[in-house]
């Protein structure tokens, strides 16, 4: 493995240039752990990532800011609160020369936990519904109406509508001969 590629979040934080940035990264990590106690840590896209029923949040150190991903969506109050930090693609940028909003980070993480768990529940419900429909849920199987019920492959009209249709077709054919 390339020594420059971090394998753990500890590796990533150790590789941060300035001690002050390392302290900020560690505080962000602790804030996320506290807001999402069941979340797991990993490195994804070469940056620290927390997962809980899918990717929860990512964060990264840059020269002048800390990047925080993914963009906030859904909660209008939260979107307004993060608007001053929004980058061009909606990702958040916390400037290093300003106080890092740890309480806001905690709110974002809690909102993401809620989103991920709701999405996971919806996926599970959908899978359960699909499985029930495959194995049958007590409803009778759909049966198409039988128009022809002939023995030996010979079609025989099965209903008065079909009889009328064939009678008219026969008359038409006979008149054309």
C-alpha positions as CSV (number, residue, x, y, z in Angstrom):
1,X,0.0,0.0,0.0
2,X,1.0,3.6,-0.7
3,X,2.1,5.1,2.6
4,X,0.3,8.4,1.7
5,X,-3.1,6.7,1.5
6,X,-4.7,6.6,4.9
7,X,-6.2,3.3,6.0
8,X,-8.0,4.5,9.1
9,X,-9.3,7.8,10.4
10,X,-6.4,7.9,12.8
11,X,-4.0,7.7,9.9
12,X,-5.8,10.5,8.1
13,X,-5.7,12.8,11.1
14,X,-2.0,12.0,11.7
15,X,-1.2,13.0,8.1
16,X,-2.9,16.4,8.5
17,X,-0.3,19.2,8.2
18,X,-0.8,21.5,11.1
19,X,-1.4,20.4,14.7
20,X,-4.3,22.8,15.0
21,X,-6.0,21.1,12.0
22,X,-5.5,17.7,13.6
23,X,-7.2,19.0,16.8
24,X,-10.2,20.2,14.7
25,X,-10.4,16.9,12.8
26,X,-10.4,15.0,16.1
27,X,-13.1,17.2,17.6
28,X,-15.2,16.7,14.4
29,X,-14.7,12.9,14.8
30,X,-15.8,13.0,18.4
31,X,-18.8,15.2,17.6
32,X,-19.9,12.6,14.9
33,X,-19.4,9.7,17.3
34,X,-21.5,11.4,20.0
35,X,-24.3,12.3,17.5
36,X,-24.3,8.8,15.9
37,X,-23.1,6.3,18.5
38,X,-23.8,3.3,16.3
39,X,-22.0,4.6,13.2
40,X,-18.9,2.9,11.9
41,X,-15.7,4.6,10.8
42,X,-13.9,4.0,7.5
43,X,-11.9,5.7,4.8
44,X,-13.9,6.2,1.6
45,X,-12.8,8.4,-1.3
46,X,-9.5,8.7,0.8
47,X,-11.3,10.8,3.5
48,X,-12.8,10.0,6.9
49,X,-16.3,8.5,6.5
50,X,-18.9,7.4,9.0
51,X,-21.5,4.8,8.0
52,X,-24.9,3.8,9.5
53,X,-27.3,2.1,7.1
54,X,-25.2,3.6,4.3
55,X,-22.8,6.4,4.1
56,X,-23.6,9.0,6.8
57,X,-21.1,11.8,6.5
58,X,-17.6,12.4,5.1
59,X,-15.1,15.2,6.2
60,X,-11.8,16.3,4.9
61,X,-9.1,18.9,5.6
62,X,-8.1,21.4,3.0
63,X,-5.7,24.3,3.0
64,X,-8.2,26.9,4.2
65,X,-11.3,24.9,5.3
66,X,-12.7,21.6,6.4
67,X,-15.0,20.1,3.9
68,X,-18.2,18.3,5.1
69,X,-20.3,16.0,2.9
70,X,-22.9,15.2,1.6
71,X,-25.0,18.3,1.1
72,X,-27.8,18.9,3.6
73,X,-31.3,18.3,2.1
74,X,-34.8,17.9,3.4
75,X,-35.0,19.9,6.7
76,X,-35.5,23.6,5.7
77,X,-34.4,25.0,9.1
78,X,-31.2,23.0,8.9
79,X,-30.6,24.1,5.3
80,X,-30.9,27.7,6.3
81,X,-28.5,27.2,9.2
82,X,-25.8,25.7,6.9
83,X,-26.4,28.1,4.0
84,X,-23.4,30.3,5.0
85,X,-21.1,27.3,4.8
86,X,-22.5,25.9,1.5
87,X,-20.0,25.4,-1.3
88,X,-20.8,25.5,-5.0
89,X,-22.1,21.9,-5.0
90,X,-23.9,22.1,-1.7
91,X,-21.1,20.5,0.3
92,X,-20.1,22.5,3.4
93,X,-16.9,24.4,3.9
94,X,-16.0,25.4,7.4
95,X,-13.2,28.0,7.2
96,X,-10.2,27.3,9.4
97,X,-9.9,30.9,10.4
98,X,-13.3,30.9,12.0
99,X,-14.8,28.9,14.9
100,X,-15.9,25.4,13.7
101,X,-19.6,25.0,14.4
102,X,-19.5,21.6,16.2
103,X,-23.2,21.9,17.4
104,X,-24.3,22.4,13.8
105,X,-22.2,19.4,12.7
106,X,-24.0,17.3,15.4
107,X,-27.4,18.5,14.1
108,X,-26.4,17.6,10.5
109,X,-25.3,14.1,11.6
110,X,-28.5,13.5,13.6
111,X,-30.5,14.5,10.5
112,X,-28.5,12.2,8.3
113,X,-29.0,9.3,10.8
114,X,-32.7,9.9,10.6
115,X,-32.6,10.1,6.8
116,X,-30.5,6.9,6.5
117,X,-32.7,4.9,8.9
118,X,-35.9,6.0,7.2
119,X,-34.5,5.0,3.8
120,X,-33.3,1.7,5.2
121,X,-36.7,1.0,6.7
122,X,-38.4,1.9,3.3
123,X,-36.0,-0.4,1.5
124,X,-36.7,-3.2,4.0
125,X,-40.5,-2.7,3.6
126,X,-40.2,-2.8,-0.2
127,X,-38.2,-6.0,0.0
128,X,-40.7,-7.6,2.3
129,X,-43.6,-6.6,0.1
130,X,-41.8,-8.0,-3.0
131,X,-41.1,-11.2,-1.2
132,X,-44.7,-11.6,-0.1
133,X,-45.9,-11.0,-3.7
134,X,-43.5,-13.6,-5.0
135,X,-44.6,-16.3,-2.5
136,X,-48.2,-15.4,-2.5
137,X,-50.0,-13.4,0.1
138,X,-53.3,-15.3,0.2
139,X,-54.9,-13.6,-2.8
140,X,-56.0,-16.0,-5.6
141,X,-53.7,-16.0,-8.6
142,X,-54.9,-13.8,-11.5
143,X,-56.6,-15.9,-14.1
144,X,-57.1,-14.6,-17.6
145,X,-60.6,-15.4,-19.1
146,X,-60.6,-18.5,-21.4
147,X,-62.1,-17.7,-24.8
148,X,-61.0,-21.0,-26.4
149,X,-61.4,-24.3,-24.7
150,X,-60.8,-26.8,-27.4
151,X,-59.6,-30.4,-27.3
152,X,-56.7,-31.4,-29.5
153,X,-55.7,-27.8,-30.2
154,X,-59.0,-27.0,-32.0
155,X,-60.3,-23.6,-30.8
156,X,-63.9,-23.7,-29.7
157,X,-65.7,-20.5,-28.6
158,X,-66.2,-20.5,-24.9
159,X,-68.5,-17.6,-24.4
160,X,-71.5,-16.0,-26.2
161,X,-69.4,-13.0,-27.1
162,X,-66.8,-15.2,-28.8
163,X,-69.6,-17.2,-30.5
164,X,-71.1,-14.0,-31.9
165,X,-67.7,-12.8,-33.0
166,X,-67.0,-16.1,-34.8
167,X,-70.4,-16.3,-36.4
168,X,-70.0,-12.8,-37.8
169,X,-66.5,-13.6,-39.0
170,X,-67.8,-16.8,-40.7
171,X,-70.6,-14.9,-42.4
172,X,-68.1,-12.4,-43.7
173,X,-65.8,-15.1,-45.0
174,X,-68.6,-17.0,-46.7
175,X,-69.9,-13.8,-48.4
176,X,-66.4,-13.1,-49.7
177,X,-66.0,-16.5,-51.4
